[in-house]
Amino acid sequence: MNLKLLTILLVALDGSSTLTFVRRSPFHYEYKDIFYYFETFYKATWFKAFMSCSKMGMQLLSIDSDEEFDKIHEFLKDKIEYKPELSIWTSGAMKRIGQFNWINTGYPVRLSKWHPGEPNNYGGREYCLKIWINDNRFLLDDDRCDREMHFICESRKSSSDCIFYII
């Protein structure tokens, strides 16, 4: 192993900083102080998506503003084919009927980017929040948590984080 790389790893692992691994790929995106990773290799239920992000040292996507939502949309529009019914998990989960919160922060979802008539808790079983592309519209929708779909992980960068890219 390269001595310089070993030194960097030892400094990073000394306990004073957090080590986060982020895959550098065409599906990796940075905006402000957040790194995003769009998982395209497999689909997962909401729970498995949550755990997959955790295993990478990341969290399932939480979106703080309509501006951030639009930036994520721009990124995905350039990277994926808009297929009818394409769905992507976020960390949104129902707290009470009609009220969603981000599971990572506990904050309410305060976005205006909902499909018309959503969230509707169709059949009384839609407790998880997804981004849904329908009629070429990229908007939020509630869905059953046991459905499998792609997902986005995120990692918020802080001054003590040490980011290593796997190329």
C-alpha positions in Angstrom: 0.0 0.0 0.0 1.2 3.5 -0.8 2.7 5.1 2.4 1.0 8.4 1.7 -2.4 6.7 1.4 -1.7 4.7 4.6 -0.8 7.9 6.5 -4.0 9.6 5.3 -6.1 6.6 6.4 -4.5 6.5 9.8 -5.1 10.2 10.4 -8.7 9.8 9.3 -9.2 6.9 11.6 -7.7 8.6 14.7 -11.2 9.1 16.2 -11.4 12.9 15.7 -13.0 12.7 12.3 -15.8 10.8 10.6 -14.9 8.5 7.7 -17.5 8.4 5.0 -17.2 6.3 1.8 -19.0 7.7 -1.2 -19.0 5.9 -4.6 -17.7 8.2 -7.3 -19.8 7.3 -10.3 -21.9 8.9 -13.0 -24.7 8.7 -10.4 -22.9 10.7 -7.8 -23.8 14.4 -7.3 -22.7 17.2 -5.0 -24.8 20.2 -4.1 -23.9 22.7 -1.4 -22.7 20.6 1.5 -24.4 17.3 0.5 -23.1 14.3 -1.5 -25.8 12.3 -3.3 -25.6 8.8 -4.6 -28.4 7.5 -6.9 -28.6 3.7 -6.7 -29.4 2.3 -10.1 -28.0 -1.3 -9.8 -30.9 -2.7 -7.9 -34.2 -1.9 -6.4 -35.2 -2.2 -2.8 -38.1 -1.8 -0.4 -38.1 1.4 1.6 -36.6 -0.4 4.6 -33.9 -2.1 2.6 -33.0 1.2 0.9 -32.7 2.8 4.3 -30.3 0.0 5.4 -28.3 0.1 2.2 -27.6 3.8 2.6 -26.6 3.1 6.3 -24.2 0.4 5.2 -22.5 3.0 2.9 -22.2 5.5 5.8 -25.0 7.6 4.2 -28.7 8.2 4.8 -31.7 7.9 2.7 -32.6 11.2 0.9 -34.1 14.1 2.8 -34.9 17.2 0.8 -34.8 20.5 2.7 -36.3 22.9 0.0 -37.9 23.2 -3.4 -34.6 24.5 -4.7 -32.8 21.3 -3.6 -35.6 19.2 -5.1 -35.1 21.1 -8.4 -31.3 20.5 -8.3 -31.8 16.8 -7.7 -34.3 16.7 -10.6 -31.8 18.4 -13.0 -29.1 15.9 -12.0 -31.4 12.9 -12.5 -32.9 14.2 -15.8 -29.3 14.2 -17.2 -28.5 10.7 -15.9 -31.6 8.6 -16.3 -34.1 7.7 -19.0 -37.5 9.0 -18.0 -39.5 5.8 -18.0 -43.2 5.8 -17.2 -43.8 5.1 -13.5 -40.1 5.5 -12.5 -40.0 5.7 -8.7 -37.2 6.7 -6.3 -37.4 6.3 -2.5 -36.7 9.2 -0.1 -36.5 9.1 3.7 -40.0 10.5 4.0 -42.4 8.5 6.3 -45.9 9.1 7.5 -46.1 10.5 11.0 -49.9 11.0 10.9 -52.4 10.6 8.1 -51.4 13.1 5.5 -48.3 14.3 7.4 -44.9 13.1 6.3 -41.6 13.7 8.1 -38.0 13.0 7.1 -36.9 10.0 9.0 -33.3 11.2 9.2 -34.1 14.6 10.8 -37.6 14.3 12.2 -38.6 17.5 10.4 -41.8 17.7 8.5 -41.8 17.5 4.7 -42.4 21.1 3.6 -42.1 20.8 -0.1 -44.7 22.0 -2.6 -43.7 19.4 -5.2 -46.6 16.9 -4.8 -48.4 15.2 -7.6 -52.1 16.5 -7.7 -54.2 14.7 -5.1 -51.2 13.4 -3.2 -50.5 12.3 -0.6 -53.6 10.2 -0.5 -52.7 7.1 1.5 -54.5 5.0 -1.1 -55.9 1.8 0.4 -54.7 3.0 3.8 -51.3 1.5 3.2 -49.1 4.2 1.7 -46.7 5.3 4.5 -43.5 6.0 2.6 -42.5 8.9 0.4 -41.1 8.5 -3.1 -40.2 10.7 -6.0 -42.4 9.6 -8.9 -42.0 10.4 -12.6 -45.5 10.2 -14.2 -46.6 12.1 -17.3 -43.0 13.5 -17.5 -43.6 15.2 -14.1 -41.0 14.6 -11.4 -43.0 15.0 -8.1 -43.6 13.5 -4.7 -46.1 10.7 -4.0 -46.8 8.4 -1.1 -46.6 4.6 -1.6 -46.5 1.3 0.1 -43.2 0.7 1.8 -42.9 -2.9 0.6 -42.6 -1.9 -3.1 -39.2 -2.2 -4.6 -37.7 0.9 -6.4 -34.4 2.8 -6.9 -33.3 5.1 -4.1 -31.0 8.1 -3.4 -28.6 8.2 -0.5 -27.0 11.3 0.9 -24.2 12.3 3.1 -23.9 15.8 4.6 -20.4 17.1 4.7 -19.2 18.9 7.9 -15.9 20.4 8.8 -14.8 17.2 10.6 -15.8 14.8 7.8 -13.1 13.1 5.8 -14.4 12.0 2.4 -12.7 9.2 0.5 -13.9 8.3 -3.0 -14.0 4.8 -4.3 -13.3 5.0 -8.0 
